[in-house]
């Protein structure tokens, strides 16, 4: 039994409207070369060997693109590579890469630790006797887009919200109105863009207006 | 140029480019790169306005939809970003460095003449010689894709003769801060 597939070939696409048989075909844009980039170090995979995460890059490539892995890391490929470089330089390169890798790992570790330790400060600032604004500081350490977060706050609370530089030159979100508890709740519930923040790192602070000097 | 580049501190502002200036940029890009008008149209449609991102030290980056495509130093030639060059590798003339130089290139060094003239290197033949000050794609021995974009400091024939010192000044390279920048 012939399977269904060969039944009705789709009607041939209308011959791409050729205006004039004699005229040269209209120039087409040249399609771009699609380049694969390593998900670990963002280089094209052939350059991973110069990156700082060679081991991880190799793992990634082996899993995602085994054919390319064979192309770049098979014994043959390694042989030809060594052929073009003196042995001494090659060993030096390998040593350097290993060193770099260790360094990069340590760096990543430190960055993660720093991220986990960084605090978010929600500050309630008195404007007038009964009016307050709320400033949220330190969200960017968790990779949150401040502009988007501020937009979210302003639409959620129906108040003004902006990203401003504080006196130290660092960016913070200022929301008008006393919404510190609500923001804390939002962070705990990971609403919208506020994701990946451990609730323990959030601190509520109150700032009273200084007595007139 | 982009070894240390932080969007937060190094960018002075974004401004849409006037259409008359866009026209002149388009014309000079077409004359400086080996690119067909149709391809340029595909990368940068006429309808889409170019955004000029002004950076410190007279560097201008031009973006379309937030994606950096072209950059320029002062009044110099236009360079494609490395990502653009990977997509359209033929738009700039090619030079190649040997394997030993890749390491230094990825650390941001300028390319010295011996690395270009040695067995693993490649310079355009004498009949296609490049003058000093032309933008080039820097390829590497045994690699398929370009590893950097640079500008020749000496003519290619001169490089062969002198064979010493800086031959190609690196403008951007794989893994620098412009590379890490996906959008602006």
Interface residues (C-beta under 8 A of the other chain):
Chain A: X27 X28 X29 X30 X32 X33 X34 X35 X41 X42 X43 X44 X46 X47 X50 X51 X80 X81 X84 X85 X89 X93 X96
Chain B: X36 X37 X38 X39 X41 X42 X43 X86 X87 X88 X89 X98 X99 X100 X102 X103 X106 X119 X120 X141 X142 X143 X144 X145 X147 X174 X175 X179 X180
